[in-house]
Amino acid sequence: MKNLILSTITAVLLFFTGCQNLDLNPLSEGSSENWYSNEQEITMALENLYRPIMIYWEEGYRFYHSDRETDDFQHRTTMYQWSSGTLTGDQDYIENTWDNLYKGVTRTNTIIASLEHAKGNITDEQLQRFDAEARFFRAVFYSYLIFLWGDVPFYTEYLSIEDAFKMGRTDKNVILEQIYKDFDKAIEVLPKSYNGVQRVTKGAAYAFKARTATWFLDYAKARDAAKGCIDLDVYSLHSDFGNMFLSKTRTSSEFIFVQPRSKMLLDNAESTTMFLPRNPAGTANCQPSWDLFCAFLCTDGLPIDKSPLYSPKEPFKNRDPRCAYTCVEFGTSFLGYIYDPSPKATTVLNLSTNKQVTNKDSYANDVWAANNGMCLKKGVDEEWTDDKETDKSVIWMRYADVLLMYAEAKIELNEIDASTLDAINQVRARAYKVKLTETTKYPAITETNQAKLRTILRTERRMELAWENRRFYDLVRWRIAEITITRPKYGLLEKAGLTTNYNNGDYFFPQDVLPEIDENGCPDFTKMYQTGKIRIIVPRNFQMRQYLLPIPTSDVMINKNISQNPGY
């Protein structure tokens, strides 16, 4: 809103300080008055909505942005604002997220309102598609706004400066109805696919409608939207879970909405250094948490505190394959070295020279190694190490998420049937690289109890979608952040204690106590910590008020009609 107001004031000042004959819409420059007159101009305006800064600033302006606040992510002793309970309305993170989402809303409104300028120059069919594409984005922008802030200013047309100052917060349920209408229009008009072009499609509209509906626990709409996407028969699961996230995988039958990146053409690569282990010249700043690692099931489908297959000494053994796809398994080759955080592994093999070298990834050997022994593997390949950058595509929506949203909706509606179990089992069977029907080769789900299936579903989402910016939204909508984000992040003892643990048989984890896995599939390390064999790396202090973010202070200050969210 303040952007709109400042822009309006600037325009007024220019008018009164300029000469009387000033041409406010010169033919040599684009404006809302002389733009949107042909297919090229409208396409350029729509393509602006695909920029990283526009689509999903909240989760996409840097790698793993929303994941950083969750119990899946560890960053040395860094405490992020949401997970430490320190959010305020004047922080850049809050202002930038709010401002960029409203930039998106304003631009989509402008496109929709201006399409009439092109009548006669392009076909009605093209105009309808452009309108549907803009409405898709408007629905997405508003869905983030009401999920993050609740009631927010709402407008679908141009605003005068007077109207902007009068605008207060609209009930989020009113806005949600408009979001559904925009998605429905996109579903009606958008094609199933394009020839060689990655743009939003009918399937994307169905999928994002389902995501929005699950955010607001509107499970009937989520079920129907997810089913609509499934019934298009356009998408299928990628055959290899680990391969799907690599830089070389630019297209897949599983991808519903992807943002391609190119270092050569767009210079929008991401720095990888902080996610890489130290042996291949990374800094090992960030890695999967123990919370995530211990949430992966064993191959019998049971959590680690219930399965007889689990070994604290060999914690990767007999685990769901996605565990070793997400975290680097100890003693395996990774980026040219054997990865081994053991305190006894003072040297490791350099695979390119076939020689032993000092092991910088043992915390007992190097104080800057990962203090929980973990290392990210999901999506990481050699392309990350050549210049410490990657331009791998950003996957905003994939088919596995749709299947799990469908299953969740059916479970919560207590409509548990074969399609519910099949949706989860398709995802699980793919992880084991077997067919859905090969139920003896993976822990196929047969449970029909609603409460038990809820736990299974929540665990499956975590295993499948780890480090894909989905966990934050699940924590908020399930209202379990007050549990998980008040538990500390844990890690290994420092050098002397870690060596003692190893000598006593308490490495990797202590042998005499296991983390307790709760009904949400989340580990509690309290009893393990009480043994003195692990340590707290950083506390977390989620506050209940933070289920909604604070309205930016500047917007509250310039408009008396906008009230702050409770608790801020």
Secondary structure as UniProt FT lines:
FT   HELIX           2..17
FT   TURN            20..21
FT   TURN            27..28
FT   TURN            32..34
FT   HELIX           39..47
FT   HELIX           48..50
FT   TURN            52..56
FT   HELIX           57..60
FT   TURN            63..65
FT   HELIX           66..69
FT   TURN            71..72
FT   STRAND          73..75
FT   TURN            76..77
FT   HELIX           81..84
FT   TURN            89..90
FT   HELIX           92..114
FT   HELIX           115..118
FT   TURN            120..121
FT   HELIX           124..149
FT   HELIX           161..166
FT   HELIX           172..189
FT   HELIX           202..215
FT   TURN            216..217
FT   HELIX           219..231
FT   HELIX           241..244
FT   TURN            247..248
FT   TURN            253..254
FT   STRAND          255..259
FT   HELIX           263..266
FT   STRAND          270..271
FT   HELIX           273..275
FT   TURN            278..281
FT   STRAND          286..288
FT   HELIX           290..293
FT   TURN            294..295
FT   TURN            299..300
FT   TURN            304..306
FT   TURN            308..309
FT   TURN            315..318
FT   HELIX           321..326
FT   TURN            330..331
FT   STRAND          332..334
FT   TURN            335..336
FT   STRAND          337..339
FT   TURN            343..344
FT   STRAND          347..350
FT   TURN            351..354
FT   STRAND          355..358
FT   TURN            360..361
FT   TURN            363..365
FT   TURN            367..368
FT   TURN            371..372
FT   TURN            378..379
FT   HELIX           382..384
FT   STRAND          389..390
FT   STRAND          394..398
FT   HELIX           399..412
FT   TURN            413..414
FT   HELIX           418..431
FT   TURN            432..433
FT   TURN            436..437
FT   TURN            439..443
FT   HELIX           450..465
FT   TURN            466..469
FT   HELIX           471..477
FT   TURN            478..479
FT   HELIX           481..484
FT   TURN            485..486
FT   STRAND          489..491
FT   HELIX           495..503
FT   TURN            504..505
FT   STRAND          516..517
FT   TURN            519..520
FT   STRAND          523..524
FT   HELIX           526..530
FT   TURN            531..532
FT   STRAND          535..538
FT   HELIX           544..547
FT   HELIX           553..558
FT   TURN            560..561
FT   TURN            566..567
//
